[in-house]
């Protein structure tokens, strides 16, 4: 009702004006009710006062005796009667009562309504101007009437004959309504001051409330807020990322459908962020809100989360967490890593074959066929990967052979010896090469890093891996000569974000072991720490140097098969 157009009057001003109008109307109604009630109260009070005066006068023995005398022996109305009444006892008594009580009049009549006492002596002996019948009938009356002396609140009381209950006259006492109005005006002036103070307080409160509203809405109008809600719904449900927003008290304000799916949560608005079921790594990234992407495992998914703080005019409004699904990308990355490993091994083999062919060419060109024959026999006995990793012939799958040979080459570059355990035997092909290389690769990379970082034993840093087949299940054991796992990390080693390595790249460290365990458990297996190390232990082979580092074991059901290798079938 205040707006002449969509933006002519701001909501803050409309609310202020509406509140002032409501406060003013309320106080006006209250003032009117007070004035009416006060008028009625004062009229009643003055009526009761007049009634008390009239009762006092009517009960006076002299008044009763004189009124009874005039009632029993009526005197003809005339100047003589008027003169007698003016000098009589009743006139004296009524004047005395009127002067002592500040009443407008005190009138005494007989049983015919003839005035026996009156402030205006010229009215003596005349009939009263108002109806005396109720008082003469024996009833007390309080009423506001207009008489010869003006408007007044008057009380009429019957006068009884001495020693009897016969009504012989009446006493009428009036108090001017002007006195009532004067008292009412004085009361209303005092109430008006209070009402004015209340109105000013209401206006001040309305102004403060309007400012509070302005601050809570960040100065936005209702149309702006409606546009923001529509835009928010469109953006939140239209993007392919999950979004979780909290206020400055870390209470949930917004969660879109994608975030519910990726993080496996379903919080109610207003829930505390610590109680909605976020994983420790995601929760820590949310709390930090530093804008850095962090990779985390949530159930069977790999996600990248980024949290940022939200401020406006240097005031903190909360934080927003964005969630992107990296599960498919991570799977492709692992496959690309496997292909890269194969490519590295093939390049190494090609280089090795070229060197051997050059040697054979030289022997044949120098007419030394016998030496060339012996060299070929040696090559056929060792195989292309035998020299790189002794005992690799115990593994049938070519893909797994190439993967281990590549890891052995990587270990040599770090100055670490990678060797196969004496019980290694896998006479089957891999049916899930990506999962196996994910678990085995993470365990070997961690072991190589630990062995290279620790003080090397006399024989040099060593990592030992042992692979054993049990039906379709592959058992993996990886041990190293490093410093072992610290006692305070043993219980939390597989949690996201926990790492024994310093530094970190994008997304941080501490995801490899968690991911390995996740992959193994998805197949019904597990990855666990068999020995934290640090004190040295005897290896399986007495001839080898004891390894003092940590030992991890993994069990992966359903990854081996007698059929053609999965990687070969796909290619």
N, C-alpha and C positions, 0 to 999 in steps of 0.2 A: 504493500500500500504506500510505501515511501518512494518507490522507484518509478521514474519517468522513462526509463530505458534499461537495457540489459546491464549497463555499467554506469548509470548516472549517479547512483548513490552506493557507496561501498557497503558491504555487509556489516563491517564494524560500526559504521555510522547508523545503519538501520537498526542494529541491535541496541545501540546506545539510546537512540530516540524511542524505540519501543519500550525499553526498560524504564526510561524516564516517564513516558506516558503511563505505563502500568503503575509505577510508584506514585505518580501524581494523582491518578484516578483513585488508587487505593486510599491514599491519605485524605483526598477530598471526601470520599465516601465515609471514611472514619470520622472526619471532622463534622460532617453533616449528622451522622448518627450521634456523635457526642453532643452536638448542639441540641438536637431534639431530646435526647435523654436528660441532658442537664436542665432544659426548660421544664420538662415534666417533673423532674426531681425538685427544682426550686419552687414550682407551683404547688407541689404537694407539701413541701416543707413550710411555705408561707401559709397554706391552708390549714395545716396542723397547728401552726402558731396562732392563727386567728381563732381556731376552734378552742385552743387552751384559754385564750383571753375571754372568749364568750362564755365558756363554762365557769370561769372564775367569777365573772360579773353576775351570771345567772344564778349562781349559788349563794351570792351575798344575801344575808337575812333581811337587810334593809331594802334591797332591790325587790325581793320576793314580797315583802310586806306592802311596799308602796304600789307595786304593780297589781297586787291582789286588791288593794283598796280602790284603785281606779277601775279595775274590772268589775267590782261588785257594785259601785255607784257611779255609773257613767255621767260625765258632765257634758253639757252641750258644747259643741265646738264653737269657739269664738275668741275674741281678743282676751277675754278674761281668763279662759283656759290656757291660752298661749302664755300669758303673763305669769300665771300660776306655775306652769310647767318650767318656764325659764328660770324662775327663782327657787324651784323645788329641789328636793334631795336627789332625785333620779338624774337630773341634769348635772348636778355637782359630781355625783359618782361616775357618770359616763365620761365627763371631761377629765376627771382625774385619771381614769383607766386609759383613756386615749393618749394623754400626755406622757404617762409612764411607759407605754408600750410602743409609741411611735406608730400607732395604727392610723389609718386614713379616717376611720369613723368608728364610733361605738353607739349604736342605736338601740333604744329600748321601746317596745310597743306593748299594747295590751292585747287581749284575746281577739280584738277586732282589727288588728294591724294598725292602730292609731299610734303615731309617734308620741312617746312620753319623754324621750330624750334624743337630742340630735345635735350635731356640731353647728348646723345652721338653725338658729332659734326661730327664724321665720317659717321653718318647716314643721315646727311643733304643732301637734294637734291635727296634723294631716295624715292621711293614709300612706303607708310606705309604697314606693314605686315598684318594688319587686314582689313576687308572690311569697307570702309568709305561711301558706297553708300547711306545708310539710312540717315546719317547726311547730306551728300551733297544734298540729296533730300529734306532737310528742316525739318527733324524729329530729336528730341532729343532721345538719346539712352543711357540706363544704362544696362551694360552687364558684365559678368565675362568671360574674354578671356585670352589666352596665347599669348604674343607677344615677341618681341626681348628682353624685360627687364624682362620677366618671367610672372607668373600667377598674375593677378590683377583684381580688380573690377574697371571698367572704365566707364566714361560717355563721350559721344560724342555730341557736340552742333554745329550747323551750324553757320558760320560767314557770316554776311550780309554786302553787299556793303553799304557805307555811303549814307544816304538819299534815299535808295531803299530797296526793299525786295529781291534782287537777291542774291543767295547763291554764295559766291566767295571762300569758304573754310570751314574748320572745326577746332574745338579745341577738343582735346582728353586728358582727365585727368584721370590718373590711381592711385589707392591706392593698395599697395601690399596685397595679401591675407594672407601673413605671419602676418601682423599687425592685420588682422581680426582674425586669429587663436590665436594669443597671447591674444587678448582681450577675446575671447571665453574661452580660458583655464583659465584665471583669474576668469571669471564668473562661470565656472564649478567647480573650486576649492571651491569657496564660497558656491555654491549649494551643493557640495559634503559634506561639513561640516554639513550643515542643514540636508541633507539626512541621514548622519551617526547618527546624534542626534535623528532623527525621528525613525531610525531603532532600536537604543538602547531603546528608549521609547516604541516602539512596542514590543520588546523582554521582557522588564520589565512588560508591561501590560499583555503579554501572560503568563508569569510566575505567576503573581498574579491571573489571571483568572484560570489557571490550579490548583493553590492551593485552590481557591474558589470552584471549581468543586470537588476537592478531599474532601473538608469539607462537601459540600452538599450531596455527595453520601456516606459519612462515610467511605471513602477509598475502596468502593466496585467497582468491575469491572462490565461492562455491562452483562457479563454472570452471575455474582453473582446476579445482580439486576433482571435479567430475571428469575433466579431460585427462588428468593424471591417472585416475583409476582405469579409464578405458585404455589408455596407452600402456599402462602397466600390465593389464590382462593380455593385451595383444602381444606385447613383447615377451612376457613370461611364458606364455603358452605357445608362442610361435617360434621360439629359438630352439636349437638342438642341444643346448647346454642346460645343466641343472643350475638353479639359483636358490640360495638360502640367504635370507636377510634377517638380521637381528637389530634391536634398538640399542640404545646406549647402556641398558641394563642387561644386555645379552639375553633378551627374551625374543622368541621367534615371532617374526611379523609376516614373513612371506616364505613359502616353499612351493615351487612349481612342480608339475607332475614329473618332469625329467629328473629332478633332484630326488624325489621320492623313489623313483625306480633305480637310479644309479647308487644311491646311498642306503637303500633298503630301510627307509624311515617313513614314518607317517605322524609327524608331530601336530599337535593342536596349537593354534595361535596363542601366544603368551607363555608357551612352555619354556623352561630354562634350557639353554643350549647344551648343558652338561647332561641332561636327562633324556635326550631324544634318540640316543643310540648310535652316535657317531663313533667311528673307530678312533683309538687314541691318536694316531698320526693325523687324521683329518681334523680332529678337534684341536690338536696343537697348532696346525696350520691356520685354522680359523681364528684361534685366540691370538696368534702372532700378527695376522693381517698385515704382512709386510709386502704383499704384491708378488712374492716369489712363487713360481709354480712348484708344486710338490706332488710327486707320484705316490700313489697309495693303492693297496689291495683292499677291496671291499667285497667279501664273499668270493664269488668266482670272477669278479671283474677287476680290471686295472683302470684306475681313474687318475686324472691329473686335476688337482684342486688349486685354486688361486683365491686368496682372500685379501680384501682391501677395506680400509676404513673409509667411512663416509662422513664428510663434514660439510657444514654450510655456515658461512659467516663466522668462521673460527669456532663453531659449536659442533660437538660430536653428536652425530645422529645414529651411530651404530656401525655395522660392518656388513659386507656382502661377500658370500662365498660362491664362486662359480665352479662347476664340475663338468669335466669333459670325459667322455668314455674313450679309453685307450686300449680296451681289450683286444679288438680286432687289429689295431695297429701294432700292439705288443706281440700278438701272435705272428703277424707278418714279419716283424723285426726279428723274432727268433728264427723264423724260416730263412730270412735273408742272412742271418748270422751263420746258420748251418751251411747255406750255399757258399758263403764267403769262406768258411772253413774248408769246404771241399775244394774250392778254387785255389786256396793257398797250398793245400796238400798236392794238388795236381801240378801246380807250378813248380813246387819243390821236386816232385818226381820227374817232371820234364827236364829240369836242370840236371838232376842226377843221371837220368838216362842219356842226356846229351854228353855228359862227361865220360860215361862208360863207353858210349859208342865211339867217341874220339880215341879212347884208349885202345879199343878193339881194332879200329881202323889203323892206328899206328903199328900195332903188333903184326897185323896182316901185311901191311906195306913193307915191313922190314923182314918179311919171310920168317916169322916166328909163329907158325900155326899151333905148335904144341902149347906154348904159353897162352895163346888166345883161347885154346880149348879149356885149359885149367881155369882161366879167369871166368869163362862162361859157366863152368860147373859151380864155381863159388857164388856167382850171381844167382843161379837157379836155386841154390841151397838157402840163401838168406832172404830173398824176396826184396821187393822195393822198399818196404817199411821196416824190415827186420832190424836194420842197423839203427834206425831212428828210435825204436822202442822195443828192446828185446822182450820176447815172450808174447808179442802181439798176435802170433799165429794161433794162440788159444782163443781168439775171438773170431768168429766166422763172419759176422756182418761187415762188409767192406766200408759202409758208411761210418760205423762205430770205430773201425780201424783208422780211417782217415781222420776222424775227429780227435782221437787220442794222439795220433801222430802230430796233428797241428798243435794240440795243447803241449806236447813234448817240445816242439820247436819254440813255442812261446815261452815255455819254462826255461829253455836253454838261453834265450835272449835275456832273461832276468837273472841268469846265473844259478838256476835251480834245476836239479835233476828230477825228472818225472819217471817213476818206475812202476811196473805192474807187480801186484802182490803174487806170491807163489801159488795161491789157490785160485787164480783167475781162470775161469773156464765158462765161455758163453758159446755154445754150439747151436745157435739159432739166429734168426734175423730179427731186426727191429720192426715192430708194427706201428710204433709211435715214436719216430726218431726225434721230432721236435720236443716232445715232453722229456724224453731221456736226456737230450743234450742240454735242455734248460736246467734240469736238476744237476746233472753231472758237471756241466760247464760252470755253474755257480759255485759248486763245492770245490772244483779244481782251481778256479780263479781265486777264491778266498784262501785256499791252502797255499797256492804259489805266492800270493801277497804276504801271507804270514811267514812263510819260510824265508822269503827274500828280505823281510824287514827285521828278522830276529838275528841274534848273533849266531853265525854258522858253526856247526860242529866241525871237527877235524876233517871229515869226509865231504864237507860242503853241505849246503841246504838241500833237503830232499823232500819230495812229496810222493807218497805211495798211494796208488789206487788199486782196488781189488774188485773185480766184477764176477759174480757167480750167478748162474742160472738155476732156477727152481721151477720147472714147468714153464709157464708163461710169465713168471715173476722174475724180475731182475733185482738182485741185491747189490748194493754199492757201498763200499767202505773207502773213505778218503782220510788219510792221516798225513801230518806234516811235521817238520822239525822246528817249528816256530816256538813262540813263547807261550802258547796255549791261550785259553779264554780266562779272563779275570773272574774271580769269584762273584763279584757284584753283578756280572752280566750273564751268569749261567742261567738264571731263571727267566730272564727277559730277552735272551739272544734272538729268538724268533719273532719278537714284536717288531712292528714297523718302526723305522727310524732308529733302531738300536744297531750300532756298528762299532767295531773295534778299530776302524780306520779313521784317520783324521781328514779334515777337509770335506769336500763334496762338490758335485756338479749340480746342474739344474735338477731340481726335484729332491736333492739331498741323497744321502746314503741310507743303508739300513733296509733295503727292499729286497735284496737278492735271496737271503735265507727265507724271508717271509713268502716270497713268490715261489721258491722251490718247495716249501712245505705245502703251499696252496695247490700247486700242480700235482704233487704226490698224493695228497689227501683226496683230490678230485677223482683219482683212480682207485681209491680205497687203500692207499699205502700211507707212508709217512716219512718224514725226515727228522732225525733227532741227533742230539749231541751224546755220543757214547762215552767220551772221556774228555774233560776239559783240558787235560794235559798240564804242562808246567813242571812236572816232577820226573819225567822220563819213564819209559815203559819198555818192556821187551817186545820186539817185533816178532812176527810169525816165523821169520827166518832167522835163525841164530847167527848166520854168517853176516847179516846186515847190521848197520849201525842202529841202535835203539832211537826211536823218534820221541821227542819230548813234547811235541805240540799237541793240538787238539785232534780228535778223531770223530768224524761224522759218519753216520750210516743212514742209508736210504733204502726203502723197499717200494718197488713200483710194480704192482700186479698188472697183467694184461698188456705188457709192452713187447713181448717176444712171441715169435711165431716160426713154425717150420716152413711157411710159405715164402715166396719171393719177397725180398725186402721191400718195404712200403715206398721208400724213396725211389727205388728202381722202377716199381710198377707205375708210380706217378709220372716218371720221366719217359 
